[in-house]
């Protein structure tokens, strides 16, 4: 949203500059007609004004195009997922997975978090790239999907199940996780809901932290055998105090999205999977 406001401000500024340049050029033409001659200095100024006019015009068109493409992608993503909800959600706690599988056989669950836009089907692809740029119905779109790491068990049997989604500027996908950066937010958002074809879960939130993506990769936190190191890091860097712990026997779920404090930042939320 901030980015769109910046683009709108940029467009307004360019329009003001274009108006000023055109007004200046008009005034110069009037003066030239009155004098019936141009000196070299005046000619150079006119050429400069024409160049500036061209540059600002191109910039204006590009900015308008960017606003259009961004808002179109947001709207397409929002409308598509709303349509899927209307078709597949029989009630708040009942998902029609047969209907979802007829749309996309990659579906493995449904994730919900109150007071956010997180209310999406979860998929698992053959890699971690495809669903970064494709909606649940396989439409290409920058909003992407909520998807499980392709190395994890699709039935949520891994020691650490990892889900990814974008942090969209219109509040969609995993943007709602940013609330956990406020220590008070946790107090009213201690759980999320996960529905699967065979079992429903409550996600009991335990830790949330910001990490550099390179550090995440270097420590190989994606691997189940490194869960202990991941939890130690999470406990030391959590943005809120849940007062809860994770035992060796617990299955955990990790939600990961972009975080903009740093160039390649990630916000990671970790919770326990509790069968319902």
C-alpha positions as CSV (number, residue, x, y, z in Angstrom):
1,X,0.0,0.0,0.0
2,X,2.9,2.4,0.9
3,X,4.5,1.6,-2.5
4,X,1.3,2.4,-4.3
5,X,1.0,5.7,-2.4
6,X,4.6,6.5,-3.4
7,X,3.8,5.8,-7.0
8,X,0.7,8.0,-6.9
9,X,2.8,10.8,-5.3
10,X,5.3,10.4,-8.0
11,X,2.6,10.6,-10.7
12,X,1.2,13.8,-9.2
13,X,4.7,15.4,-8.9
14,X,5.4,14.5,-12.6
15,X,2.1,16.0,-13.7
16,X,3.0,19.2,-11.8
17,X,6.4,19.3,-13.4
18,X,5.0,18.6,-16.9
19,X,2.5,21.5,-16.4
20,X,5.3,23.8,-15.4
21,X,7.4,22.8,-18.4
22,X,4.6,23.2,-20.9
23,X,3.6,26.6,-19.4
24,X,7.3,27.7,-19.6
25,X,7.5,26.6,-23.3
26,X,4.2,28.4,-24.1
27,X,5.5,31.6,-22.5
28,X,8.8,31.3,-24.5
29,X,6.9,30.8,-27.8
30,X,4.9,34.0,-27.1
31,X,8.1,35.9,-26.4
32,X,9.7,34.6,-29.6
33,X,6.7,35.7,-31.7
34,X,6.9,39.2,-30.2
35,X,10.7,39.5,-30.8
36,X,10.6,37.6,-34.2
37,X,13.9,36.0,-33.3
38,X,15.7,33.5,-31.1
39,X,19.2,33.7,-29.7
40,X,21.3,30.6,-29.3
41,X,20.8,30.6,-25.5
42,X,17.0,30.6,-25.9
43,X,17.3,27.7,-28.4
44,X,19.4,25.6,-26.0
45,X,16.8,26.2,-23.3
46,X,14.0,25.1,-25.5
47,X,15.8,21.9,-26.5
48,X,16.4,21.2,-22.8
49,X,12.8,21.7,-22.0
50,X,11.7,19.4,-24.8
51,X,14.1,16.7,-23.5
52,X,12.7,17.2,-19.9
53,X,9.2,17.0,-21.3
54,X,10.0,13.7,-23.0
55,X,11.7,12.2,-20.0
56,X,8.9,13.1,-17.6
57,X,6.2,12.0,-20.1
58,X,7.9,8.5,-20.3
59,X,8.3,8.3,-16.6
60,X,4.6,9.3,-16.1
61,X,3.4,6.6,-18.5
62,X,5.6,4.0,-16.8
63,X,4.4,5.0,-13.3
64,X,0.8,4.8,-14.4
65,X,1.5,1.4,-16.0
66,X,3.1,0.1,-12.8
67,X,0.1,1.2,-10.7
68,X,-2.3,-0.5,-13.1
69,X,-0.3,-3.8,-13.2
70,X,0.1,-3.9,-9.4
71,X,-3.5,-3.1,-8.6
72,X,-4.7,-5.5,-11.3
73,X,-2.6,-8.3,-9.9
74,X,-3.9,-7.6,-6.4
75,X,-7.5,-7.5,-7.5
76,X,-7.1,-10.7,-9.6
77,X,-5.5,-12.5,-6.7
78,X,-8.1,-11.3,-4.1
79,X,-11.0,-12.1,-6.4
80,X,-9.7,-15.6,-7.3
81,X,-9.2,-16.6,-3.7
82,X,-12.6,-15.2,-2.7
83,X,-14.2,-17.2,-5.4
84,X,-12.4,-20.4,-4.2
85,X,-13.5,-19.7,-0.6
86,X,-17.1,-19.3,-1.8
87,X,-16.9,-22.7,-3.6
88,X,-14.9,-24.7,-1.0
89,X,-15.7,-23.4,2.4
90,X,-19.0,-25.0,3.6
91,X,-18.6,-23.3,6.9
92,X,-15.9,-21.7,9.1
93,X,-14.7,-25.2,10.0
94,X,-15.7,-27.4,7.1
95,X,-13.7,-27.4,3.8
96,X,-14.8,-29.2,0.7
97,X,-11.5,-30.8,-0.3
98,X,-13.1,-32.7,-3.1
99,X,-14.1,-29.4,-4.7
100,X,-10.6,-28.0,-4.1
101,X,-8.9,-31.1,-5.7
102,X,-11.1,-30.7,-8.8
103,X,-9.5,-27.2,-9.1
104,X,-6.0,-28.2,-8.2
105,X,-4.9,-31.7,-7.2
106,X,-1.9,-30.2,-5.4
107,X,-4.1,-29.0,-2.5
108,X,-3.1,-30.5,0.9
109,X,-4.8,-28.2,3.4
110,X,-6.4,-24.9,4.4
111,X,-4.9,-22.3,6.7
112,X,-6.9,-19.7,8.7
113,X,-5.9,-16.9,11.0
114,X,-8.5,-14.6,12.5
115,X,-8.3,-10.8,12.0
116,X,-6.1,-11.2,8.9
117,X,-6.6,-12.1,5.2
118,X,-4.9,-15.5,5.9
119,X,-7.8,-17.8,4.8
120,X,-6.3,-19.8,2.0
121,X,-5.9,-23.3,0.5
122,X,-2.4,-24.8,1.0
123,X,-0.6,-26.5,-1.9
124,X,2.6,-28.5,-2.4
125,X,4.4,-28.4,-5.7
126,X,7.3,-30.3,-7.1
127,X,9.6,-27.3,-6.3
128,X,9.6,-24.1,-4.2
129,X,9.4,-21.9,-7.3
130,X,6.1,-22.5,-9.2
131,X,3.7,-21.3,-6.5
132,X,5.7,-18.1,-5.9
133,X,4.1,-16.8,-9.1
134,X,0.9,-18.9,-9.5
135,X,-2.4,-18.7,-7.8
136,X,-4.2,-21.8,-6.5
137,X,-6.0,-22.2,-9.8
138,X,-2.7,-22.1,-11.6
139,X,-3.2,-18.5,-13.0
140,X,0.1,-16.7,-13.2
141,X,0.0,-13.9,-10.6
142,X,2.5,-12.2,-8.4
143,X,0.4,-12.9,-5.3
144,X,1.3,-16.6,-5.6
145,X,-0.1,-19.2,-3.2
146,X,0.4,-20.6,0.3
147,X,2.6,-23.6,-0.3
148,X,4.5,-26.3,1.7
149,X,8.2,-26.8,1.2
150,X,8.5,-29.5,-1.5
151,X,10.8,-31.6,0.7
152,X,8.2,-32.0,3.5
153,X,5.6,-34.7,4.0
154,X,2.4,-33.5,2.4
155,X,0.3,-35.1,5.3
156,X,2.0,-32.8,7.8
157,X,4.0,-35.7,9.3
158,X,7.4,-34.0,9.1
159,X,9.1,-32.9,12.4
160,X,9.0,-29.4,11.0
161,X,6.5,-28.6,8.3
162,X,7.3,-25.3,6.5
163,X,4.8,-23.1,4.7
164,X,5.7,-20.1,2.5
165,X,3.7,-17.2,1.1
166,X,4.4,-13.6,0.0
167,X,4.0,-10.6,2.3
168,X,1.8,-8.6,-0.1
169,X,1.5,-4.9,0.4
170,X,-2.3,-5.0,0.2
171,X,-2.4,-7.2,3.3
172,X,-3.0,-10.4,1.5
173,X,-1.2,-13.8,1.7
174,X,1.2,-13.9,4.8
175,X,1.2,-10.1,5.4
176,X,-1.0,-10.8,8.4
177,X,2.0,-12.4,10.2
178,X,3.6,-8.9,10.6
179,X,1.3,-8.3,13.5
180,X,3.4,-10.7,15.6
181,X,6.2,-8.1,15.5
182,X,4.1,-6.2,18.1
183,X,4.5,-8.1,21.5
184,X,0.9,-7.3,22.4
185,X,-0.5,-8.8,19.2
186,X,0.3,-12.3,20.3
187,X,-2.1,-12.0,23.4
188,X,-5.1,-12.0,21.1
189,X,-3.7,-14.2,18.4
190,X,-2.3,-17.2,20.1
191,X,-3.5,-19.8,17.6
192,X,-4.2,-20.4,13.9
193,X,-6.3,-23.1,12.3
194,X,-5.1,-25.7,9.9
195,X,-7.6,-28.0,8.1
196,X,-6.5,-31.1,6.0
197,X,-8.5,-33.8,4.3
198,X,-7.8,-36.3,7.1
199,X,-7.1,-34.2,10.2
200,X,-7.7,-30.7,11.6
201,X,-5.2,-28.9,13.7
202,X,-4.8,-26.0,16.0
203,X,-1.5,-24.2,15.6
204,X,-0.3,-23.1,19.0
205,X,2.0,-20.1,18.3
206,X,5.2,-20.3,20.3
207,X,7.9,-18.1,18.6
208,X,8.2,-15.4,15.9
209,X,11.4,-13.8,14.7
210,X,13.1,-11.9,11.8
211,X,16.1,-13.6,10.1
212,X,18.3,-12.9,7.1
213,X,17.4,-15.4,4.3
214,X,21.1,-16.2,3.8
215,X,21.5,-17.0,7.5
216,X,18.5,-19.3,7.3
217,X,20.0,-21.1,4.3
218,X,23.5,-21.3,5.9
219,X,22.1,-22.9,9.1
220,X,20.0,-25.3,7.0
221,X,17.0,-24.6,9.2
222,X,14.8,-26.2,6.6
223,X,16.1,-29.7,7.6
224,X,14.3,-31.7,10.3
225,X,17.6,-32.7,11.8
226,X,18.3,-29.0,12.6
227,X,15.1,-28.3,14.4
228,X,16.9,-28.1,17.8
229,X,19.2,-25.3,16.5
230,X,16.2,-23.6,14.8
231,X,14.3,-23.5,18.1
232,X,17.2,-22.2,20.1
233,X,17.6,-19.4,17.6
234,X,13.8,-18.7,17.6
235,X,13.7,-18.6,21.4
236,X,16.6,-16.1,21.6
237,X,15.2,-13.8,18.9
238,X,11.4,-14.0,19.3
239,X,9.4,-10.8,19.0
240,X,6.9,-11.8,21.7
241,X,6.8,-13.9,24.8
242,X,4.3,-16.8,24.6
243,X,5.5,-18.5,27.7
244,X,5.3,-21.8,25.9
245,X,7.9,-24.4,25.1
246,X,8.3,-27.1,22.4
247,X,9.1,-30.7,23.4
248,X,11.0,-33.2,21.4
249,X,7.9,-35.2,20.8
250,X,6.0,-32.1,19.3
251,X,5.4,-31.7,15.6
252,X,5.9,-28.1,14.6
253,X,4.9,-25.9,11.7
254,X,6.9,-22.9,10.4
255,X,5.3,-20.1,8.4
256,X,7.8,-18.0,6.5
257,X,7.4,-14.7,4.6
258,X,9.4,-11.7,3.5
259,X,10.2,-9.0,6.0
260,X,11.4,-5.6,4.9
261,X,13.8,-4.6,7.7
262,X,16.7,-5.9,5.5
263,X,17.2,-6.7,1.9
264,X,16.6,-10.4,2.2
265,X,14.7,-10.5,5.5
266,X,12.2,-13.1,6.5
267,X,9.7,-13.2,9.3
268,X,9.3,-16.7,10.6
269,X,6.4,-17.9,12.9
270,X,6.7,-21.2,14.7
271,X,3.9,-23.1,16.3
272,X,3.0,-26.6,17.6
273,X,0.6,-28.7,15.6
274,X,-2.2,-29.8,18.0
275,X,-4.7,-32.4,16.7
276,X,-8.3,-31.4,17.1
